[in-house]
Amino acid sequence: MKNVISYKNCLIRSESFQLTESSSWIPRYTLTHQDPKSEWNGAPSQHDRLDKVFCTENEADEFALQDAIRRIDKN
């Protein structure tokens, strides 16, 4: 499951991954700001949450999306 959503002028793409086929899923997301005049200047930034792991890709992706939204709301 690879979700892409738009939230407050940002594109959030979930990209959770496994280190091996039998390991847990690690949440990862990429943020791209859609306004080139912003301080993020449109360059994508990738974020891994190595402190959280999940049994399924869907759970990890959902956490990644919510984590990205929290990060955007803080700025």
Secondary structure, DSSP 8 states (H G I E B T S, - for coil): ---EEEETTEEEEE--EESSTTS-EE-EEEEEES-TTSTTTT--EEEE-TT--BSSHHHHHHHHHHHHHHHHHH-
